[in-house]
Each structure stands twice: as C-alpha cells, then as structure tokens.
Amino acid sequence: MPSPKDIRNLAIIAHVDHGKTTLVDGLLKAGGTYRENQATQERAMDSMDQEKERGITIKAKNTSVHWEGKIFNIVDTPGHADFGGEVERVMKMVEGVLLVVDAYEGPQAQTRFVLKKALAQGLTPVIFVNKMDRPNIDPAKVHDQVLELFLELDANEEQFNAPFIYGSARAGWVSDTPDGEQMPMTHLLKRIEEYIPHPKAEEEGEFQLLISNIDWDNFVGRVAIGKIGRGSVKMGDRLFLLGKEEGEPSKAFKVTKVFQYTGLAVSDSTIGTAGDIVGITGFEDVDIGQTIAGSADAKPLPFVAIDPPTIEMQFSVNDGPLGGREGDHVTSRKIRDRLMKEAKANVALQVRDTDLAGVFGVSARGSMQIAVLVETMRREGFEVCVSRPIAITKKGDDGTTLEPFETLWVETPAEYLGGIMNRLVARKAKIEEIKPHAHTTTIVATIPTRGIIGFEFELMNLTSGHGIFSHLFKEYAPHCGAMSTRTTGTLVSSDSGEATSYALDTIQDRGKLFIAPGDNIYEGMIVGENPRTDDLPVNPTRAKQLTNFRSAGNDKNAMLAPPIRFSLERAIEYIAGDELVEVTPKNIRLRKRILDSNLRARELKKMKELAEME
C-alpha cells in the first residue's frame, strides 16, 4: 500500500495549444508506460473523437505515472476558455499545478484564468517553459512576464518563488536553465517530486472522498472519481453518498469496484489508499461536488465555486418537414434526458425547462462548449434544432440591465489592423491597448460577450487566416445597446421539393448559395445569403417548362458556383435571432423559426407595432 508521502497529485494547466497533452505524452514515456517495442501515439490523453479532430483538450482526464516507487497522478486539463469549468472542478483533487507556457508567445488569456484559480486554492506551481526548440523564442522575457502575472494575481511568497524548468515536450528534453544541459523527461519528474507537496491525507480514520469527476463503465455503470482525503476503500465496503443540500438525507451503497488510473489503462484495484486518486462504483445517481463518507452523519467537503455561465442557447425538437428521417432519437423526452445527463458530468453547463413545450434552455461559458455538445449528440443519432447564442443578462442594484463583458486579445499582422479595428468598434468593443511586436500586433479590448459570437470567422476572413484571438470573462456591466453583427440577409425557400440546377442558376445571381442541385428543400429553409439586409423569398425547386423549342438537356450547361457548406460551429454563430440550425446525423440545415411565410410576415408586423408603442 503506497503512503501519501509517495504520491504527487498535479494538474497541467496552460493556454490552448501550449503543449499540455504533448507534455503528458513525454511524462508517460519517461515513466515507462510504453514497452520498448510498443507503438506510441501522439496526444494519447485526447480520447474523444472531437479532441483528436479539433486538436484541443475538451474534457479533463487523469492518468498516473509510476516511477522509482512514486505515484504521479496527472490531470490533463483543457486550455480553451469555454471549457474552464473542467479546470475549476479538478482543483480540489491536486496539491500542485504544472503551468506550461510557450517560449515564444508567453502567458496568454487562459493562462491567467487557470492560474488565478490555482493560486486562490493555495496550490503549489511549477513553471515549464515549453517549445524551446521553436525559432524566435525569448525565454528571459517569458520568465519576466510569468512573474508579473504572479504579482497581478496576488501570489504568496512561496508561489512567487516557483521553479522554472525549460524544455521541449515534443523533443523529450528538459533543462534547469534556458541554455543549460539537455536532460531526459525524468528530470522533470524529479523536480515535481521535489517541489510539489504530497497530499495531506490521513491514513487512519473514517473514509472521505470529494467527487471531482464522473465517468461511465459499460459493466458497472457510473464511476465517481476523486482524491481520498482520509481512510481507505476496497470492494464490498459500505459507504454513504452525502446529500447535495443541507438536510438532504444520505444514501448508503456497497462499493462494487475500485479503479486506479495507471498510464493509459484503467485497472481494478484491491484497495484505494489515502491521498490517491481513484474511481468508485456502486450507486445509481451521483453528481460532481458530492462527498462519499464512511458514515451517514459526516460533514460534506467544500467544493470549488464554479463561475456562472454567460451565454444561453435553446434546444428544441426538430419540427421541420424532414424531421425524424435521419436520426434515431427525435422526441423531446430523449433530448431532455440527454441534456440532463450532460449537465451532471459538466459542472459549467446548466439545463432548464422553458415555458414552451419541447424547448430547453442550455447555458454555458461559450458557443464552442455548446457546439461540442451538439456535435456529440448528432453523432449519437439525435435530431435537434438549436438557436443562436444570447448573452445572459441580469438586473443591477439600481434596476439597470447588466450584460457580461470580456477582455479580448487579438494578435494580427500590422497590415490587417484597420479592418479589425472597424469590426471591433461595430461590435461595441472598447480598445484598451495596442502592443506592436516584431512580427505581429496585439490588440487588447473590452467587448460584450455577444460581440464575440461570430467574430472568429470574421477575423479569419479579414486576415486571410493569420489572425488569432482569445478572450476571458471580465465583469457584468451596463448593457451597451443594440448591435448588428450580421450585415447580410438570407435567401429563403418559398417551396418544398428537390433543388434543381435550372432554378439555382437564376438564384445565384442574387447571392451566395448554401445548397446544391438534388438537395431536399422545404418552405422556410435558408438556401443562400442575400447581400442586402432583408430576406428574399426564392424558389429553388422550380423546373424548366418543356416545349418544342426548349429541351430538358439545355440547362446542363448551367455554371453553378460551389455552395457554401457550414460547419456546425459556424452555422450556430451565423444565424439571426429568428432563425434556427437543424442538426441531424447526416445534415446541417439553416431555417427560419417560423417556416410559413404568411405567419412570418404577421409576426414581423406585430413586433414592429410593439416597437412603435414602446
């Protein structure tokens, strides 16, 4: 049985794309996870299909490296701001953090967010300056920037004196100085053992564990993952799941399995000891933040306060004419159950029933977080309609409406600066600072959360793919007025059927097409973009009327431009408030909320009358 003194629990935190998951790969190799002749895989901790496709970490996952009699429990966390809740919930599971910083970019927006949470919890940091093999690096400048960030975030003296280690996770070497001797990754494990304290867990006494993650096993069901704060656990033990609220009764259960996370495998364990991170099964229903204890009257352990969500989207049943043809799960009950299941495993996500039947409000940190959920659902066979994200507002003490604002960092080549500034001003951004660098310029601005929705694709077009941005929640402040982020209208189908090349040849003169010949179309579906701001009704199903002088084959010479095909994320940010994205396992379609054109016109007239009365 390992002693708490032989265990180190740490989370790897950083901005997106600074090399956290690659560093975990290096530590796994150094710890002997792979045999000499075993094939290794890149980004082994990225287990979800979407993580591999997007190249980012979405879910926080834990593994362990066993080296020289010591156990290093490592939690790989996301670097994208939308998945910050994944970082927050693991803070109670670890005693230290390995802060990974790019040797060229230095600390970025998400670095600030995750480090602030870690320092507030009193965790011990170790800084790893990664990508030392990149050109144009400046490790001395990065070193100073990290220390400045520590001062800004009120780090205590011990945290401020954290050690710096330099290296390349991809190349598999580390060094104590920027130009020092290159040593194997095991040297980093030595430094972690030296600087990060062992868990303050009690080997004797009544069992205690705070649930920080939830997993699923096909054989035994729900798995609660957390760090054992006191005592030990083995299969067959009788334990109690304490209530979520004060006064709520605890539930007794029998432990059916104890899991340990070793390397890339999850293995059955005979016993879980104090200070170790384990998985426990034996209950039907469990939530992140609950406590498992040895007695029914034990006190629940405190959980980390999770920042509230800032945007909301509506999920609804696919009520379009093509609904139910492509998916297996199409009813409101199935959609609601799936959303509630996701809310249990994702603490930053909130789901509520709305006044409308079959419509559910889903709140999150950002549109990417919800887009990942929708993409997961469509791969599972769900059909669903989703709305455009809206910022969650609240009332101030004086009755004024407050909305969320974020700090925005945009990095771009200098020649694109003018166009970006124009778009930021249109999105109600307030420019705080412009920092010129050798090859790029950084714009720092304060912008409403709703102003960020759709900005990524605008930036990509303005800079030909050279611009990047990141953002971080700042505060709730007074509402800054109406904002128009989409400057175009749409081409809306006035008929149902199959699109013809004859009709599309005429329609493409009026705007850009989103559909191709042969696509199934229905009334109210958005089939293209109108350069003007209003919506234009078109009939993409119209066929040529054949006569003695007009043959069927003449329109085969029609030269149609390739249609614009939206990704799910782009579609969600593109639509207006009166539009929806219809998501099925096979297709992504854009449509109006109200499909009938007469009902749409009546609704628009009502809204104008109400606006005039106000």
N, C-alpha and C positions, 0 to 999 in steps of 0.2 A: 504493500500500500504506500503510495507516494505521500510524503509530508508536504504541507503547504509551503515549506521553505524551498522545495524542489520545483515549484510551479511558478510560471510567469504568465500573466494574462494581459494581453495588449491589443489595442485596436490600431489598424493602419489607416490614417486619415490624410486627405490631401484634396487639392482641386482636381477637377476632372482631367484625365489624360496626363497626369504627372507620374504615372508608373506604379500605382499601388499593387495592382494584380500581378504585374510582371515581377515586382519585388517578392510577393508571396511565392511565386514560382521558384525564384532563386533560393529562398529560405527552405522550401520543401526539398529541393535538390541537395542543399547543404546538409540538411538533417537526415539524409539517407532514405527519403521516401521512395525514391525510384531505385530499382536494382541496376547494376552496371549495364546490363544488356536490354533494359526496359525502355521502350519508346516514351519520350516525354511529350507533353502537349503544352502549347502556349496558352497563357491565361486559363490555367486549369480550374481556377475558382469560379470562372464565369460559366455557371451550369445551365442557365436559362438560354433558350434559343435566341431570344431578343438581345441578350447581353453579348453573345458572340456576333450577331448581325450588326448591332449598333456600335460595338467596340467600347461599351461602358459597363460599369457595375450598377445594377439596379437594386438587388437585394443584399443586405449584409449577411455574410456567411462565415462560419467559424471552422477552423481546422486546427491541428496541433502538430508541432514538430518535436520529436523525441530525440534528444541529443545529449550525450555524456551524462545520462541519468537524470536529466532535467526535462520537464514538460513545458513547452512554449505554446500556450493557447493563443492563436492569432485570429482576429476578426477582420476580414476584408470588408471595407465599407464603401458606399457609393461616393463619387466626387461631384455629382450634379446637384445643384441647389434644390431641384424638385423632389429629390429623394432624401432630404435632410433628416426626415423622421427616422429613417433607417439608422442614421448615425446616432441620433439622440437616444434611442432605446437601448443601445448596447453599452452606454457609458457606465451603467451600474454593474456590468459584467467584468470590467477590466480595472487594473490598477495604474496602467500607463498607456501612452499613445506613442506610436512611431509616426512623426509628422514628415511626410515626403514632400519635398519642394523641388521643382525643376530648376536646374542650374542656370538656365537661360531666362526663363520667364519670372522666376522668383515667386513669392507668395501671391496668390490671386484671391478672387472673391470668396470662393468656397473654403479656401484655406482659413480665412478669417472666421467664417461661421463655425466650422467644426472645431477649430482651436479654442474659440471662445467658450463653447460648451464643455470642452475637455478641461480647460483651466478652471472654470467655475465649479467643476466636480472635484477639484483638487488632484487631478491625475498628473502623473509624472511624465513629462515629454522627453523624447529623444529625437533629434532632428537628423534626417537623412537627405542630403543634397544629391538628388538623382540626375542621371543623364550627363555625367561629367565627360562623356565621350562626344558630346554634341559640339559643333563649331560655334564660335562667338559667345562662349559662356563667360560669366563674370561671377565666380563663387564668392569673392570678397564682398561684392555689392549685395548678393543674395543673403549672405551672412548678416550684414547690417540691416537689411530690410526685415528679416525674420525677428531680430532683436527689437527693432522699432515696433513691430506688430505685437510682440510680447508686452512692451511697455504700454501700448494703446489698450490692450486687453486686461490690464491690471494683474499681470502675472506676479506671483510671490517670488521671493529671492531664490528659493530652490528651483522653481520652474524657469526663472530667467537664466540661471546658470546651467541649463540643459546642455549636454554634449552635442557637438556637431560631428557627423560622420559623412564622408564624401564617397561617391562611387557610381557605378553603372549597374543597375539591376539586370539589364538585358545582357551585358557582357559578363556579369557574375563576379565583380570585384568591388572591394571597398578599401577606404584609406582613412586615417585619422586626420589628415591634412589635405588641402586641395592638390598639392604636388608631391605627396608622400608616397611611400611604398604601397603598391597594389597587393592586397591580401584577399584570400578567399572569403566567401559569404559567412563562413563560420565565425569570422572575427566580429561580424555584426551581432551574431547570437551571443558572443561573449560580452559585448557592450550592453546588450539588452539585459542579460543576467546581472551585470554589474550595477546598472543604473535604475532599472525599473524594480520596485519593491515586490516582494512576494505577497500573496493575498493574506489579509488579516482575518483568517478564518479559524474557528475553534474546532479542534478535532473531536472534543468531547462535548456532550450536551444534546439537547433536543434538535432534531433536524430542521433546517431552514433553507429555502431557496426562493429567489425572486425570478419570476419568468420574464425573460428578455426577448425571447423569440419563439415562434411556433412553427413546427414542421409537420409533415404528414408522412406516415409509413403505410404502405398498402396492406400490411399484415396486421398491425396493431392500432392503426388509426392515428389520432392526434398526438404529437410529441411536444412536450414543453421543455424548452432549452433555457438553462440559466446556470449561474455560478452557485455552488453550495457554500452558504455562509457559515453553516455550523452543522456538525454531525456528519453522518454518512448514510448512504441508502443502498439497498440491494433488492433484488426481485422478491416479491412476496410481502414487503413491508406494508403496514397500514399507515397511510398518511392522510392529511387533511388539506383540501383546497379552500383557502380562506375567502370569504365574501369580498366582492369589489367595493361595496359601500359599507359604512359603519352600521352595525346592527344586522347586516345580512348574514344568514347562517352559513357555516362552513359545510363542505361536503366531504365525507370520508370516501377513500378509494384504496384499492390494493394495487401496488406497483406491479405491472406485468412485464416491463422491460426497463433496463438501464442501458443507455447508449453512450459510447465515448467516440470522440471525433479524432481519428488518428490519420494524419496525412490526407489522402483523398477519399478514405473509406470511413464508413460509419460502422462500428463494430459493437457487438454485445459485450457488456461489461458485467463482471460478477458483483462489483461494488463501486459506488461513486464516493469519493473521499472529499473532505473539506478543502475548499479552495479551487477545486477542479470544475470545469465547465462540462456538464453532462445533459443528456436528454432523458426524460422520464415519461412513461406512458401508463395508462390505466384509467383515464377519465374520458367522458364524452364531450364535455364543453369546457373550454378554458380560454382565458384572454391574457394578452401581454400586460404585464404590470401586476398580476395577481401573485400571491405568496403561497408556497406549499410548505406546510409545517408539520411537526410531529404530534401536535395536539390541537384540538378544536378551538381552544380559547387563546391561542397565541396571537401576538400583535402583528398586523401586516407590515411588511417592509416598505419604506417610501420609494416611489418610482420617480424617474426624471420627468419634469414638466415638459410636455411636448408643445412646441409653438403651434398656434392655431392655423388652419388653412386660410388661404387668401382668395381663392377662386372657386366657383361652383359651375357645374355643368348638369344638364338634365339628361337622364337616360330614359327612353320610352320604348314601348312595344313598336315594332315595325308594322305600321298600319297602311303601308303603301300597297298598290295593286300587285306588286311582285313579292309581297311579304309571305314568308313560310315556304318558299320554293327551294331555297338553298341551304337553310340551316336546320339543325335538329332541335334546338332549344329556342322557342319563339314566344312563349307565354310570359305574362308579367310575373307570375309566381316564380318561374325558373330564373328570370332575370334578377328579381329581388333577392332570392336565396343566394345567388352567386355574388351579388354585391355585398350582402351581409357577411358572407364567408370571407371576402377580401378585406372588409373593414376590421375583422377580428385579427387578421395577420398583419395588417398595415396600420400602425397607430396614427399616421399622419392623414389618413383617409376617413371621411365621415359620410355616412349614408343616411338620408331621411326620406320619409314618405311625403309626397306633396298632396295638395288638395285635388289634383287631377288623377283619375284612375289610371294605373299603368305607367305613371311618370314618377321618377325618383331623382332626388337631388343628390349629387355626389360632389363633395368638397375636397379640395386637395391643395398642395403647395404651388403647383404649376400645371400647365396644359400637357407637358410631356408625361407627367406621372399618370394622368388620366388616359392619355393616348396609349401608353404601355398596357394599362388595364383593358382598354377596348380591343387592342390587338390580341391580347391573350384570350379574351372572350371569343373573338371571331375564330381563332384557331381551335377553340374548344367546341365550335359548332353553334355559337349563339348568333341570333339576328337581333339588332338593336338600332335605334335611332338616337343620335346624340346632338346636343345643341352647341352653340358657340360658348366658350368660357366667359363668365362675367365675374367681375371683382366683387367680393363680399364686403358690403358697406355696413357701417354701424352708426348709431347716434352718439354725438358727444354730450358732455355735461350740459352745454348750453343749447342743446336741441339741434345743432348743425349736423349735416351728414358728413361722415368721415369715410375716406376710402384708403386702401393700402398703397403705400409708395415704396419704391425700391431704389437702391443705388445700382446704377448701371455702368459697367466698364466696357467700352468699345475700343478694340485695337484694330487699326487700319493703316494701309499705306497713305501717305500725306495727300496724294492726288485725288483721293475719294472723299476728302474731309468735307467739302462744301455740300455735296449731295446728302451725306449722312446728317449733317447739322440741320438741313432743311427738314428732313423727315423726323428728326428728334423734336424739333420745335412744333411740328404738326401734331406730334403725339404728346404734347404738353410737358415735354422734358425741360428741366432747368439745368443748364450746363454749369457744372461746379468747377471743372479744371480741365485743361488741355496740356498733356505732357508729351513733348516731342522726344523721340528716341532715335537711334542711329538709322534704323530701317522702317520704323513704324511710328504712329502717333496714337496715344491713348486718350480717349475722351471719358471723363468721369461726369456723370449726370444723375440727377434725381428725377425719377419718372413714375407716373402712376402705374400700378400693376397692369391695368387694362391697356396701357400704351406699349407694353412688351409683347402682348399677344399678336403674333404675325410679324413681329419685327425681324426675326431671324431670316426669313425668306427675302424680305425687302433688302436687308443688309447684304445677303448673298448676291442678289441681282445688282445692287449698286456698286459692289466692289469686285465683281466677277469672281466671287468665291474667296477673296483674300482677307475679308474682314471676319473677325471673331468677337463674340461678346459674352459676358457673364453678368449675373445680377444677384442681388441679395436683399431680402426684406429689410426695410429701414424703420418705417413707422406708419401709423394711421394719422392722416392729416385731412384738413377740409377738402371736400370734393372740388375739383378744378374745372368743372364744366363739361359741355358736350365735346366729343372727339370723333373725328371721322378717320378711320384707319384704312378703309377700302374706298378707293376713288373711282371704282367702276361699277356698272350694273351687271345684270345677267341676261342670258337668252333662255327663256322658259318655254318648255314644250306645251303646246295647246292641244295636243292629241296623243293618243296611245297607239302603240304598234311597234314595228321594226324600222329603224332608221335606214333611209335609202341614200345612196350616193347622189342621186338626182336632186333631192331636197337639200342635202348638206352642201352641195356645190353652190347653191344660191345663198344659203345661210352664212357660209364662211366669209362672204363679203361684208357682213355686218359685225363680225367679231371673231374671237378665237373659239375653236370647238373643243369640247370635253369628251365627245363621243365619236365613234367610227361607224361606217355602214354595217348593218347587221345587228347592232346593239338593241336590246329591248328598251323601249322608251314608254313613259306614261305621262299623263297630263300633270303639270306641276313640277316635273323634273327639270333640273337646271342642266342645259345641254351645252352652254357656252358662256363666254364673257362679252358683255356689251361695253365698248369704250366709253359710252356715256353713263351717267349715274343712275338712269332709270332702268326698269326691267322691260324687256321687249319680248312679246309672245311670238313664237315661231312654230312651224310645223315640220319637224324633221322626218316625218313618215310619209310625206307626200310623194306619190309615184307619178311617172310620166303618163299622160293620157295618149294612148297609141292611136294613130290614124294611118291612112295610106301613105302619108308623107313623113311620118315620124316613127322610126323603128325603135325597138326596145334596146338595141345594142349601141346606139349612138352615145349614150351618156356614160359608157365605159371609159371614154376618154377624159372624163372629169378629173382634174388635178386637185386632189384634196390634201391640205396640209396635215401632217401628223397631229392627232388630237393630244391635248394636254391631259396626262393621267396623274391625278393627285395621290400622294401618299396619304395615309390616314392623318398624320400629324398636320400636314399642310392643309388638308380639307377642313379639319376642325377649326383652324385659325383663319381660313379663308371666308367661311360662310358669315352672313349677317345675322342679326337677331331674329329675323322672321324666316330663317332657313334651318335645315337640319342635314346631318350626314347620315345616310342609310348604310349601315355596315353589315355585311353578310360574309360567310366564309369564302365566297368567291368574288364578291364585288364591293366597291366603294362608290356610292352614288350621292350626288348632291340634289336636294329637293327643297321645295317650299314647305313650310309648316302646314299651310292650308293649300291643298292641291287644286281645288276647284277655283277657276279664275274669277267667277262671279262672287263667290264668298270672300275671296281675297280682296277684291275691289270694295266690297261692302265694309269689310274690317278696316281697310285703309281709310275709308271715308269717316268711319266712327272715330278713329284715332285723331284725324285732323280736326274734327269737331270738338273733341275733348281738349286738344291742344289750344284751340282758339278760345275756348271757355276759360281755360286757366290763365 
